[in-house]
Amino acid sequence: MTMAYIGSVKTQTAAARMKPDISSLISFLDHDPQPAIVMDTEYNVLAANVAYRRQFSGPNDDTPVGRKCYAVSHHYSQPCEKSGEDCPMATARHTKSAYRVLHIHYTPRGQEHVDVELVPILGDHGEIVAYVEKLSTVKSASVQASKNGLVGSSKAFNDALAQLNRVAPTELPVLLLGESGTGKELFARAVHEASPRKRAPFVVVDCSGLTDTLFESELFGYEKGAFTGAQVAKPGLVETAKGGTLFLDEIGDVPLSMQVKLLRLLEAGTYRRVGSVETRQADFRLVAATHKPLEKMIESGEFRADLYYRICVFPIELPALRTRAADIPTLVQSLLKRGSGPLGMQYEIDDDAMQALVNYPWPGNIRELKNAVDRARLFADEGHIRLEHLPPNLQHGKPVHTPAGSAPQPTPAGKGIRARRLSATELLAMLNEFEGSRKALAEHLGISERTLYRKLEQTTQGKT
């Protein structure tokens, strides 16, 4: 399906021409494997293709046609912009042009990240008479606890994921920025797996601690006899990544003398093995990452400006864990799924222990969180993690080290614990009065969205 086709649909009057045009359009959309709908300016779904009906029909096979779009995909009782979301219709209404945004939708498979593209249909006088909305599920991340890949649903995480989802299908170089331990390699792998190169190798080059000679031989390979000990020829990692993605982790650590050769590789797409005069052709997509301030390193002469501008085509700032505290409960559950216990033991975690994890500022980010969870698992002999199983500094909320320039903003102490003591009825009353989404309410209360939904489900079952 092409959005140019959708944008060319015209109607003479809303009354006389809307129905046949929509029928024709939805017949075209039915051939698209991705969910798509036509809706009017009041959020009413006028038509839905087969893929959309398959993904969003209820357990009783309820048709989405005739319902509000936000009720179908979000389970909201009001439009997205009134629920703390970035509503594509609100923006398209002002610009009269296509708009794209990342949302979290409810599907039969549970909550999922969905890329939403909205295109207005204009009448003969330039007025908007309807919209076409096309949805694409983001497979590189999970809203729920998962055994692999990226996990999260906070605004900070979704902003980074939205940028990743835009650049991944292209060939543009990507530069991942952010503190150490924020999951740069997972993001880099997600870029690769969402790209046309996903069936080719994903090759990681750890640039930390490599000397000039070692960096060159690792990256470009060497010929037999190139140096003492080179008894056979060896292909480099550039050659190994042919057709795929080359991930240069901690690119800020590349020796200055080697930066010019790296620049030549990226600009000319050619290289030579150590000890060879033969020029070889490279074929890879570049993803680089660093926690260092490259712009300051340019000023001090530690990093080449021309190399910086070559790799910084599409920078993505990865959020520190303290800025996405709402994701911590889901991340903890994911880490427990990914770890291993005796005889495949399943682990649970107390509310007090979880709250301590949420409140902690995490200077070491997800890497430090993983270490804390792994340690707690060793002490939880019966599979139940309690507060005393966490590292002592976490029990008291005192980080061992806080990175320079960071401003930890933990949840107010005890706020989430008090919220967990509220009855489900009280939480439901707060939901009705709260002007925002359920996710926003959970963040306001200092609890996980999972806990909020569990409380609300208890209400429907007559429990408190």
For each residue, the residues with C-beta under 8 A, 3 or more apart:
1: 5 6 28 29 31 32 34 36 134
2: 5 6
3: 6 7 98 117 119 132 134
4: 7 8
5: 1 2 8 9 28
6: 1 2 3 9 25 119 121 132
7: 3 4 98 119 120 121 122
8: 4 5
9: 5 6 21 25 121
10: 21 121 122 123 124
11: 14 16 17 18 21 121 123 124 129 130
12: 16 17 123 124
13: 16 17 123
14: 11 17 18 123 129
15: 18
16: 11 12 13
17: 11 12 13 14 20 21
18: 11 14 15 21 22 46 129 130
19: 22 23
20: 17 23 24
21: 9 10 11 17 18 24 25 121
22: 18 19 25 26 38 46 47 130
23: 19 20 26 27 47
24: 20 21 27 28
25: 6 9 21 22 28 29 38 47 132
26: 22 23 29 30 38 47 48 49
27: 23 24 30
28: 1 5 24 25 31 32
29: 1 25 26 32 36 38 49 132
30: 26 27 49 50
31: 1 28
32: 1 28 29 36 49 51 134
33: 51
34: 1 51 134 135 136
35: 48 49 51 52 54 55 56 134 135
36: 1 29 32 48 49 51 52 132 133 134 135
37: 45 46 47 48 49 52 64 69 132 133
38: 22 25 26 29 45 46 47 48 121 130 131 132 133
39: 43 44 45 46 69 130 131 133
40: 43 44 46 129 130 131
41: 93 128 129 130 131
42:
43: 39 40 68 69 70 79 89
44: 39 40 66 67 68 69
45: 37 38 39 48 64 65 66 67 68 69 72
46: 18 22 37 38 39 40 65 130
47: 22 23 25 26 37 38 65
48: 26 35 36 37 38 45 52 53 56 63 64 65
49: 26 29 30 32 35 36 37 52 53
50: 30 53 54
51: 32 33 34 35 36 54 55
52: 35 36 37 48 49 55 56 64 135
53: 48 49 50 56 57 63 64
54: 35 50 51 57
55: 35 51 52 107 108 135
56: 35 48 52 53 64 72 73 105 107
57: 53 54 61 62 63 64
58: 61 62
59:
60:
61: 57 58
62: 57 58 67
63: 48 53 57 66 67
64: 37 45 48 52 53 56 57 67 72
65: 45 46 47 48
66: 44 45 63
67: 44 45 62 63 64 71 72
68: 43 44 45 71 72 79
69: 37 39 43 44 45 72 73 133
70: 43 73 74 76 78 79 80 83
71: 67 68 74 75 76 77
72: 45 56 64 67 68 69
73: 56 69 70 103 105 106 114 135
74: 70 71 80 83 85 103 104 105 106
75: 71 106
76: 70 71 79 80 83 437
77: 71
78: 70 82 83
79: 43 68 70 76 82 83 87 89 90
80: 70 74 76 83 85 86 87 89 90 103
81: 85 86 87 90
82: 78 79 435
83: 70 74 76 78 79 80 436 437 440
84: 436 437 439 440
85: 74 80 81 103 437
86: 80 81 91 101 103
87: 79 80 81 90 91 101
88: 91 92 99 100 101 116 117 118 133
89: 43 79 80 92 93 118 131
90: 79 80 81 87 93 94
91: 86 87 88 94 95 99 101
92: 88 89 95 96 97 98 99 118 119 120 128 131
93: 41 89 90 96 120 128
94: 90 91
95: 91 92 99
96: 92 93 120 122 126 128
97: 92 120
98: 3 7 92 117 118 119 120
99: 88 91 92 95 117 118
100: 88 115 116 117 118 166
101: 86 87 88 91 115 116 162
102: 113 114 115 116 138 158 161 162 165
103: 73 74 80 85 86 113 114 116
104: 74 111 112 113 114 143 153 158 439
105: 56 73 74 111 112 114 135
106: 73 74 75 110 111
107: 55 56 110 111 112 137
108: 55
109: 112
110: 106 107 143 144
111: 104 105 106 107 143 144 153
112: 104 105 107 109 137 138 142 143
113: 102 103 104 137 138 141 142 143 153 158 161
114: 73 102 103 104 105 135 136 137 138
115: 100 101 102 135 136 137 138 162 165
116: 88 100 101 102 103 133 134 135
117: 3 88 98 99 100 133 134 135 136
118: 88 89 92 98 99 100 131 132 133 134
119: 3 6 7 92 98 131 132 133 134
120: 7 92 93 96 97 98 128 130 131
121: 6 7 9 10 11 21 38 128 129 130 131 132
122: 7 10 96 126 127 128 129
123: 10 11 12 13 14 126 127 128 129
124: 10 11 12
125:
126: 96 122 123
127: 122 123
128: 41 92 93 96 120 121 122 123 131
129: 11 14 18 40 41 121 122 123
130: 11 18 22 38 39 40 41 46 120 121
131: 38 39 40 41 89 92 118 119 120 121 128
132: 3 6 25 29 36 37 38 118 119 121
133: 36 37 38 39 69 88 116 117 118 119
134: 1 3 32 34 35 36 116 117 118 119
135: 34 35 36 52 55 73 105 114 115 116 117
136: 34 114 115 117
137: 107 112 113 114 115
138: 102 112 113 114 115 141 161 165 194
139: 193 194
140: 149 150 161 164 165 168 190 193 194
141: 113 138 149 150 151 152 157 161 190
142: 112 113 145 146 149 150 151 334
143: 104 110 111 112 113 151 152 153 330
144: 110 111 151 330
145: 142 151 330 333 334 336 337
146: 142 149 151 334 337
147: 334 337 338
148: 338
149: 140 141 142 146 186 190
150: 140 141 142 157 161 183 186 187 190
151: 141 142 143 144 145 146 327 330 331 334
152: 141 143 157 158 161 324 327 330 331
153: 104 111 113 143 157 158 326 327 330 439 449
154: 157 158 319 323 324 325 326 327 443
155: 158 159 324
156: 159 160 319 323 324
157: 141 150 152 153 154 160 161 319 324 327
158: 102 104 113 152 153 154 155 161 162
159: 155 156 162 163 319
160: 156 157 163 164 187 316 317 318 319
161: 102 113 138 140 141 150 152 157 158 164 165
162: 101 102 115 158 159 165 166
163: 159 160 166 167 314 316
164: 140 160 161 167 168 174 187 190 191 194 316
165: 102 115 138 140 161 162 168 194
166: 100 162 163
167: 163 164 170 172 174 191 314 316
168: 140 164 165 190 191 194 195
169: 194 195 196
170: 167 195
171: 285
172: 167 313 314
173: 266 285 286 287 288 310 311 312 313 314
174: 164 167 188 191 286 287 288 313 314 315 316
175: 251 287 288 289 290 311 312 313 314 315 316
176: 184 187 188 287 288 289 290 315 316 318
177: 289 290 291 315 316 317 318
178: 182 184 291 317 318 319 320
179: 182 291 318 320 365 403 406
180: 291 364 365 367 403
181: 321 364 365 366 367 368
182: 178 179 318 319 320 321 365 366
183: 150 186 187 318 365 366
184: 176 178 187 188 249 289 318
185: 188 189 204 247 249 289
186: 149 150 183 189 190
187: 150 160 164 176 183 184 190 191 289 316 318
188: 174 176 184 185 191 192 202 204 245 247 249 287 289
189: 185 186 192 193 202 247
190: 140 141 149 150 164 168 186 187 193 194
191: 164 167 168 174 187 188 194 195 245 287
192: 188 189 195 197 198 202 244 245 247 285 287
193: 139 140 189 190 198 202
194: 138 139 140 164 165 168 169 190 191 198
195: 168 169 170 191 192 198 245 285
196: 169
197: 192 200 243 244 245 285
198: 192 193 194 195
199:
200: 197 241 242 243 244 245
201: 240 241 242 243 244 245
202: 188 189 192 193 241 244 245 247
203: 237 240 241 244 245 246 247 284
204: 185 188 247 249
205: 218 219 237 246 247 248 249
206: 209 210 249 250
207: 210 215 248 249 250 251 252 253 254
208: 249 250 253
209: 206 253
210: 206 207 214 215 218 253 254 255
211: 214 215 255
212: 215 216 255 257 258
213: 216 217 227
214: 210 211 217 218
215: 207 210 211 212 218 219 254 255 258
216: 212 213 219 220 258 261 274
217: 213 214 220 221 222 226 227 234 236 274
218: 205 210 214 215 236 237
219: 205 215 216 236 237 238 262 265 271
220: 216 217 236 238 261 271 272 273 274
221: 217 233 234 235 236 237 238 239 273 274
222: 217 226 227 230 233 234 236 273 274 275 276
223: 226 230 233 273 274 275 276
224: 230 231 232 233 275
225: 230 275
226: 217 222 223 230 273 274 275 276
227: 213 217 222 230 274 275
228:
229:
230: 222 223 224 225 226 227 233 234 275
231: 224
232: 224
233: 221 222 223 224 230 273
234: 217 221 222 230
235: 221 239 240 273
236: 217 218 219 220 221 222 239 240 271 273
237: 203 205 218 219 221 240 241 246
238: 219 220 221 241 242 246 265 271 282 284
239: 221 235 236 242 280 282
240: 201 203 235 236 237
241: 200 201 202 203 237 238 244 245 246 284
242: 200 201 238 239 282 283 284
243: 197 200 201 283 284
244: 192 197 200 201 202 203 241 284 285
245: 188 191 192 195 197 200 201 202 203 241 284 285 286 287
246: 203 205 237 238 241 284 285 286 287
247: 185 188 189 192 202 203 204 205 287 288 289
248: 205 207 251 254 286 287 288 289
249: 184 185 188 204 205 206 207 208 288 289
250: 206 207 208 253 289 290 291 292
251: 175 207 248 254 288 289 290 311
252: 207 290 291 292 294 297 303
253: 207 208 209 210 250 290 292
254: 207 210 215 248 251 258 259 262
255: 210 211 212 215 258 259
256: 259 301 302 303 304
257: 212 260
258: 212 215 216 254 255 261 262
259: 254 255 256 262 263 303 304 307
260: 257 263 264 304 307
261: 216 220 258 264 265 271
262: 219 254 258 259 265 266 307
263: 259 260 266 267 304 306 307 310
264: 260 261 267 268 270 271
265: 219 238 261 262 268 269 270 271 282
266: 173 262 263 269 286 307 310 311
267: 263 264 310
268: 264 265
269: 265 266 281 282 283
270: 264 265 279 280 281 282
271: 219 220 236 238 261 264 265 279 280 282
272: 220 276 277 278 279 280
273: 220 221 222 223 226 233 235 236 276 278 280
274: 216 217 220 221 222 223 226 227
275: 222 223 224 225 226 227 230
276: 222 223 226 272 273
277: 272
278: 272 273
279: 270 271 272
280: 239 270 271 272 273
281: 269 270
282: 238 239 242 265 269 270 271
283: 242 243 269
284: 203 238 241 242 243 244 245 246
285: 171 173 192 195 197 244 245 246
286: 173 174 245 246 248 266 311
287: 173 174 175 176 188 191 192 245 246 247 248
288: 173 174 175 176 247 248 249 251 311
289: 175 176 177 184 185 187 188 247 248 249 250 251
290: 175 176 177 250 251 252 253 294
291: 177 178 179 180 250 252
292: 250 252 253 297
293: 296 297
294: 252 290 297 298 303 308 312
295: 298 299 308
296: 293 299 300
297: 252 292 293 294 300 302 303
298: 294 295 301 302 303 304 305 308
299: 295 296
300: 296 297
301: 256 298
302: 256 297 298
303: 252 256 259 294 297 298 307 308
304: 256 259 260 263 298 307 308
305: 298 308 309
306: 263 309 310
307: 259 260 262 263 266 303 304 310 311
308: 294 295 298 303 304 305 311 312
309: 305 306 312
310: 173 263 266 267 306 307 313
311: 173 175 251 266 286 288 307 308
312: 173 175 294 308 309 315
313: 172 173 174 175 310
314: 163 167 172 173 174 175
315: 174 175 176 177 312
316: 160 163 164 167 174 175 176 177 187
317: 160 177 178
318: 160 176 177 178 179 182 183 184 187
319: 154 156 157 159 160 178 182 323 324
320: 178 179 182 323 324 362 365 406
321: 181 182 324 325 327 328 362 365 366 368 369
322: 325 361 362 406 408 409 410
323: 154 156 319 320 409
324: 152 154 155 156 157 319 320 321 327 328
325: 154 321 322 328 358 409 410 411 443
326: 153 154 329 439 442 443 448 449
327: 151 152 153 154 157 321 324 330 331
328: 321 324 325 331 332 354 357 358 369 448
329: 326 332 333 354 357 358 448 450 451
330: 143 144 145 151 152 153 327 333 334 448 450
331: 151 152 327 328 334 335 366 369
332: 328 329 335 336 349 354 357 369 373
333: 145 329 330 336 337
334: 142 145 146 147 151 330 331 337 338
335: 331 332 338 339 369 370 373 374
336: 145 332 333 339 347 349 373 377
337: 145 146 147 333 334
338: 147 148 334 335
339: 335 336 373 374 377
340: 344
341: 344 345 346 347 377 383
342: 345
343:
344: 340 341
345: 341 342 383
346: 341 383
347: 336 341 377 380 383 384 385
348: 383 384 385
349: 332 336 353 354 376 384 385
350: 353 354 384 385 386 387
351: 354 355 417 420 451
352: 355 356 386 387 417
353: 349 350 356 357 376 385 386 387 389 390
354: 328 329 332 349 350 351 357 358 448
355: 351 352 358 359 411 414 416 417 446
356: 352 353 359 360 387 390 394 395 397
357: 328 329 332 353 354 360 369 372 390 394
358: 325 328 329 354 355 410 411 416 446 448
359: 355 356 397 410 411 413 416
360: 356 357 394 397 399 410
361: 322 399 402 406 408 409 410
362: 320 321 322 365 366 368 369 399 408
363: 368 399 400 401 402 403 406 408
364: 180 181 367 368 369 371 401
365: 179 180 181 182 183 320 321 362 368 369
366: 181 182 183 321 331 362 369 370
367: 180 181 364 370 371
368: 181 321 362 363 364 365 371 372
369: 321 328 331 332 335 357 362 364 365 366 372 373
370: 335 366 367 373 374
371: 364 367 368 374 375
372: 357 368 369 375 376 390 391 394
373: 332 335 336 339 369 370 376 377
374: 335 339 370 371 377 378
375: 371 372 378 379 389 390 391
376: 349 353 372 373 379 380 385 389 390
377: 336 339 341 347 373 374 380 385
378: 374 375
379: 375 376 385 388 389
380: 347 376 377 383 384 385 386 389
381:
382:
383: 341 345 346 347 348 380
384: 347 348 349 350 380
385: 347 348 349 350 353 376 377 379 380 389 390
386: 350 352 353 380 389
387: 350 352 353 356 390 395
388: 379 395
389: 353 375 376 379 380 385 386
390: 353 356 357 372 375 376 385 387 394 395
391: 372 375 394 395
392: 395 396
393: 396 397 398 399 400
394: 356 357 360 372 390 391 397
395: 356 387 388 390 391 392
396: 392 393
397: 356 359 360 393 394 410 413
398: 393
399: 360 361 362 363 393 402 408
400: 363 393
401: 363 364
402: 361 363 399 406 408
403: 179 180 363 406
404:
405:
406: 179 320 322 361 363 402 403
407:
408: 322 361 362 363 399 402
409: 322 323 325 361
410: 322 325 358 359 360 361 397 413
411: 325 355 358 359 415 416 446
412: 415 446
413: 359 397 410
414: 355 417 418
415: 411 412 418 419 445 446
416: 355 358 359 411 419 420 445 446 447
417: 351 352 355 414 420 421
418: 414 415 421 422
419: 415 416 422 427 445 446 447 451
420: 351 416 417 447 451
421: 417 418
422: 418 419 426 427 430 455
423: 426 427 455 464
424: 427 428 455 456 458 459 463 464
425: 428 429 459 464
426: 422 423 429 430
427: 419 422 423 424 430 431 452 455 456 459
428: 424 425 431 432 455 456 459
429: 425 426 432 433
430: 422 426 427 433 434 441 445
431: 427 428 434 438 441 456
432: 428 429
433: 429 430
434: 430 431 440 441 444
435: 82
436: 83 84 440 441 444
437: 76 83 84 85 440 441
438: 431 441 442 449 452 453
439: 84 104 153 326 442 443 449
440: 83 84 434 436 437 443 444
441: 430 431 434 436 437 438 444 445 452
442: 326 438 439 445 447 448 449 451 452
443: 154 325 326 439 440 446
444: 434 436 440 441
445: 415 416 419 430 441 442 452
446: 355 358 411 412 415 416 419 443
447: 416 419 420 442 451 452
448: 326 328 329 330 354 358 442 451 452
449: 153 326 438 439 442 452 453
450: 329 330 453 454
451: 329 351 419 420 442 447 448 454 455
452: 427 438 441 442 445 447 448 449 455 456
453: 438 449 450 456 457
454: 450 451 457 458
455: 422 423 424 427 428 451 452 458 459
456: 424 427 428 431 452 453 459 460
457: 453 454 460 461
458: 424 454 455 461 463 464
459: 424 425 427 428 455 456 462 463 464
460: 456 457
461: 457 458
462: 459
463: 424 458 459
464: 423 424 425 458 459
